[in-house]
Amino acid sequence: MSAEAPRMPPIDTRQRVYEVLTGEDQGRVCKDIPDSACREQPRNFLTHVLSLAATKTADGLADPKLVLAWLLGATGAPAFMTGLLVPIREAGALLPQLVIAASIRSLPVRKWVWAIGSIVQGAAAIGVGLAALLLQGAAAGWTILGLLLMLALARSGCSIAHKDVLGKTVSKSTRGTVTGSAGTASAILLLGFGMLLGTGLVERSVGVIAIALGVAGLLWIGAGLLFASLAEAPGATEGGGNPLAVAVAQFGLLRSDPQLGRFVAIRGLLLATTLAPPFLVAMEGRSTGMQAVGLGAFVIASALAAISSSYVWGRLSDVSSRRVIIVAGLIGVAALLAAAAVGAGLGEPVGLSVASPLALPVLVFALSIAEQGIRLGRTTHVVDMADPARRGAYTALSNTITGLLTLGAGAFGLLAQRAGEVPLLLLFAAMAALAVWLARGLEEVQQD
């Protein structure tokens, strides 16, 4: 497989695909972007979709919650290292953003930050695959964790740059559609990967997973090369300066904009839907043994959820990201309560138990649908709620605070170890319910 950037379709084809995905025709109205970006709208729209589809597919192939966790066990790495995967991946990608946002803000053209960051992520993923093939035990574990940190730090810059570039190059009425379309495309590819593992057509071996990581690396590199072709006009550079001084000053945004503070609180509480799936896997493993856990079934459930909901959530987010967050949060509450009920044995009279082949994968499917909606809703909301001058700062501040909260996620593991998964799932359900209540107070930022 070549790392060459995917070729863009011919101009007429781009226009037709753009019109089909967005429901707009050549008489489209561009909102919140310069006239030059409006002229390049179909090209930029498809560049974003293809680049994001490639990186989202790579994310799934290198998923720390499932794929890398299995890989560490297969290489004989110490068990405690598995618990470091998600905190390193999430906190490493989120925490640095407030500090680096000012530096990125000083660049008139920011697509290069995303392009270079994506290429670095690709190199790190290929390195993880090589480490798994060449090393064993603690050496393999520490090398993989170090490369995962490198990947996460590169992702940090990509996150800020992408939302800023998206806001400059894609109309306000189609930004959710970009992310939703990319999520659906990548989920179809990941579904194929899950089916290969789940049906046994491809064995679960270190060699196979290393190849998958190599493919992920090439997808990241190809996406970076493609994104570099984006037509991005130079933007304002106000707000750049000493990174640490700007970072401290940006915390003042929480006081000056109550809506931002509410949004950050909601996002932190809705971490419950992201943190819950590994505990469902652990719950099944405790009942059936970890070797019997259906890795393929969980990957398939997650992919099917993305296929069936990503595009829909994206389109709905362009209408009302507030409502998407509320509805997706309610789905998450219901799924978490159902998981707690199954874990407590309340489903056994109707044949649903932790050991049932489909019970927990179905609940992961529901949680994944909720997480897709929450992710798309919050991404669209933070881009649309901020004016161009503050978009990067809003993104960086919310991501940094979420990263700090993620560092404390280890406490949930201790709670599950002492009290079991059921009380933890009930706590997660309460967090999501509180987030839904707070989301009722968000403004309808898509309305002019």
N, C-alpha and C positions, 0 to 999 in steps of 0.2 A: 504493500500500500504506500502510495506516495504522499509526502507532506505538502505537495503543491496545493495552493489555495483553490477551492472549488471555483469553477467558472460561472460567472453570472449568465443567466439566460438572455436571449436577444431582447432588444428594447420592447418590441410589440408584445412578446411573451411576458416580460416583466409587468407591463401595464395591465394585461389581462389577469395575471395572478394577483396583482395588487387589488384590482377591482373586485375579484371574487372574494378575497380574504376580508376586505374592509367594507364591502357593500357600497363603495363609492364609484363614481364615474369620473370622466375627465373634467367635469365641472366641480371638482372637489373644493372644499374650503379648508384652508390651512390655518390652524389656531396655534398661537404662541410660538411660532417659528419665523425666521426671516424669509423674505421672498425668494432668495436664492435656494434655500432649503426646500421651499414649496415646489420649485421647478424640478428638483431632484428627488421628490418624494417617493415615486415607485422604486427607483434604484436604491435609495437609502433604506426604505422599508424592507426590501428583500435581502439587502446586505445584512441588516440586523437579524432578520429571521434565520437566514442560513448560518450566520456566525453563532447565534445563540443555540440553534438546534445542534450544531456540532459540539459546543462546549457542554450543553446539558447532557448529551449522550456520553461524553467523556466523564462527566460527573457521575453518571450512573454506573459506568464500567469500573470506576475507582471509588465507589461508595464506601466510606469508612465504617458505616454502621453494619454493613453486610459483607462486602467483598474483602476489604482490608482486614476486618476482624477475623474472617476465615483464614486469610493468608498468614496472619501472624501465628495463629494456632498451627497451621500446616508447616511452618518453618521452625516450630519449636521455640518460639519466643516466649519469655516469661509471661504468665497470665496477666499480671498487673498492667502490662503494656496495652492490652486491649482496651482497658478503661481510659487510656490517654488519647485514643484515636479521635473521638468526637470533640473533646475540649480543644485539642491542638488544631483540628480542622476548622472549627467554628470560631474560637477565640482568636486564632492566628489570622483569620480572614477579616475579623470585625474590629478588634481592638486598635490596630494601628491607624485606622481610617481618620480619626480626628486629627492626628498629628500630620499625616501626609496630605490631607485635603487641601491645606493652604498651598503646598508646593504644586499640587496638580492645578489648583486654581490660577496659579501664575502663568500657566501655559495657554497661549491663545488657541491652539489646536490640541485636543486631548485624546484623539483616537489612538495616537501612538502609545499612550500609557496602556490602554486596553490591549492593543496588538502585541506589545512586548510582554505584558503580563501573561497573556494567553500562551505565548511561545515558551515562557519560563515554566508555566504549569505543565506544558507538554513534556519538556525535558525532565521535570521532576517525576512525572508519571512513568516515563520510560525507565528512569533510574530505579524506581520502586520495583518494577518488574525484573530488572537485572539483579537487584539486591536479593530478591526472593529466589532467583535461580542459582546465585553464586554463594550465598551466605546461609548460615544456620544459627538457630538459637538467639542469644542476646545480641550478637553482632548483627544479625538480620533485623531484629526488632528495632534496635537503636538507629540503624541506617534508614529503615523505612519511616520511622517517626521523624527523623531529621529531614528527609526528603518531603514528607507530608507538611512539615512546618514551612519549608521553602515554597511548596505549592500554595499553602494558605496565605503566605505573605504576598505572593504575586497576585493572588485572587483579591486581596484587599485593595490594591490599586485599581484592579479591573472593576470592582464594584462601584467605586466612586466615579471613575471615568465613564462607565457605561451609562449610568443614570443621567449624568451631565450631557453626554453626547446624544443620548436618546432624546432628551428634552430640547436639544438644539436642532436635531435633524428630522424628527418625526412629529407629525401633528398631534396635538393634544387629544384628538378624538380617536386615534388609532394606536396609542402606545400600549395599551393592554392587549390589543390584538397581536402585536409583535411578539410579546412574551408568550401568550397563549398558543399561537401558531407554532412557535419554536418548541414549546413544551410537548405539544401533540406529536410533532414529527420525531423528536428524540425518544418519546415514550414508545412509539411503534418499533424503533430499532432495539430499545432495551427489552421490549416484550419478546422479541426474537431471541435475545441473549438468555433471558430467563427460561424460555421454553426449551432451548438447547440443554440447559443445565437440569431443568425439572424433568424432562423426559429421558434423560440419560444418553441422548445422542452425542453429547460432549461430556466427558468425565470431569469431575471436579478434581483437578490436579494443579499443582503449582505451575507447571508448564503452561496449561491452558489459561490460567488467570494471568500469568505473566504476558502471554500474547494479548489478552484483552487489555491489559494496561498499556502495552505498546500501541495498540489501536487507539486507545484513549489519548495517548501522547500525540500521535499523528493528527488526530482530530483537533486537539488544542492548537497545534502548530498551524494547521491549515486554516482554522478559524482566525487566528491572528493575522495571517497573510491576507485573508479576504477582507477583514475589518479595516486593514490599512488602505483599502481602495475606497472607503467611504468618502462621500463629498461633504466635508465639514468646513464651514466658513469659520474664520478666526472669531473667537468670542471675547467677552470682557474678562479682564484679569484682575479687577479690583477684588480685594479680599486676600490676595497673596501677601506673604510676609513671613516673619519669624514663625515657624510651625508651632512651637510650643506656646508662644504668646497668643497666636490666633486660636489654638485649641482651647486654652483657658477662657478666652473671650467668648468662644462659641457656646459655652455652657450657659451664658446669659440669654441665649435664644429660648431656653426653657421658661424663663420668666417673662420675656417680651411677647412670646406667642403661646398662649395656653393650649391652643390646638396641637402644637408640636409636643408639649408635655403629655397631653392625653394620648396622642398617637404612640409615643414611646412607651407609656405604661401598658397600652393595649398590646403592643408588639411583644413586650417582655412577658406578659401573662400568657400569650398565645404560644410561647415556647413549649407549652405543655403538649401540643400536638406533635411537635418535632421530636421531643425527648421520649415520648411514650413507646414508639415501635420497638426499640431494643429490649424494653422490659417485657413486651409480649413474646418476643423471641426467647428471652430467658425463662419466661413462665412455661412455655412449651418445652424448652430444654430440660427444665427441672422435672417435668412430667414424663417425657419420653426418652431423655438422654440427648445430649447435644448432637451426637452423630446422626440421630434420626430426624433432626430438625430439617424441614423442607426448605432449603435456601432458595431453590427454584420457585417454589410456590409463593414465597414472600416477594421475590423480585417480579414475578408475573403480576401479583396483586397490585404492587406499586405502579408498574407500567400501565396496566389496564386503567387504573384510576386517572393517570395523567392523560391517556388517550381519550377517555370518555369525558374529561372535565376541563382540561387546560384551555382549549380554544373557547369553550363556553364561558368559563370564568373570565378569560381575557376580554371577550366582547362585552360581558356584563360590567366589567370594571371600567370600561370606557363610558358606560352610562352612569354608574354609581359605585365607586370603589367602597364607599361607606357600607352600602347594603351587602356587597359581596363579603366584606369582613364579617358582618353580622351573621349572614346565613351560613358561611363556612364555619364560623365559630360555633354555631348551634349544632351543626353536623358533628363537629369535633366533640362537643359535650355529650351528645347522644352515643357516639362510638366509644368514648372513654367509660361512660356509665355501663354500657353493654359489656365492655371488656372486663370491668370490675365484677359484674354479675357472673360472667362465665368463669372467671378466676375463683369466685366464691362458691362455685358449684350450683348456682341458682338455675343454670340452663340444663342441668342433667335430666330433669323430668321430660324435656322435649328433645333429648338426644344431643345437646350441645355441651361439650366439655373442653377442657384445655387440650385433651388428647385427640379430639376430633380432627380429622385431616384438614377440614376447611374452615373450622370455626375462627381460629385466630387469623389466618390469611384474609378471610372476609372482613374482619374488623380492621386489619391493616389497610385493606382496600378503602374502607370508609374513612379511616384516619388520613389516608393519602389524598382522598378527594378533598377533605377539609383543609389539609395542608396546602394543596395546590391553590385553593381559593384564597386562603389567608396570604400566601406568598404573592400571588398575582394582585390581590386587592391592595396589600400594603405597598407593593412596589409602585403601582399606578398612583396610589394616593399620595405618597411622599413626593413623587415627581410633579404631580398636578397641583399640590397644595402650595408649593414654593414658587416664588418668582425666580427668573433665571439667575439673579445675583446671589440668591441664597440656596439654590437647589443642592449644590455640592455640600454646603455646610449642614443642611438638614439631613442629608443622606449619611454623612460621616458621623454626625452626632448620634443619630438613632442607632446606627450600626455599632458604634463604640460602646454605648451603654448596653446594648444587647450582648456584645461580647463580654463585658464585665459580668453580666448576669449568667452567661454560659459558663464562665469559670467556676461559678458556684454550683453547677449542675451535679458535681460529684456528691453533694449532700443528698440528692435524690437516690443515688446508688446506695448510700449508707442506710437510708430509710427503708429501701426495698430489702436490703440484707437483714435488717433487724425486725421489721414488721411484715415483710412480704410485699408482693406486687399489688395486691388489692387495695390496701390503704393508700398507696402511692397513686394508683389510677384514680381513686376518688379525689385525692388532692388535685391532680391534674384537671379533672372535670370541674372542680370548683374554680380553679384559676381561669379556665376557658370561659366559664359562665360569667365570672366577674368582667372579663375582657369584653364579652358581648354586651353586657350592661353599659360599660363605659363607651363602647363604640356607638351607642345610640346618640351620644353627644357630639360625634364628629360632624363637620360641615360637609355639605354636598359640593366637593371641590370641582366636579365636572360641570357644574352649572355656571354659566357666565353671569 
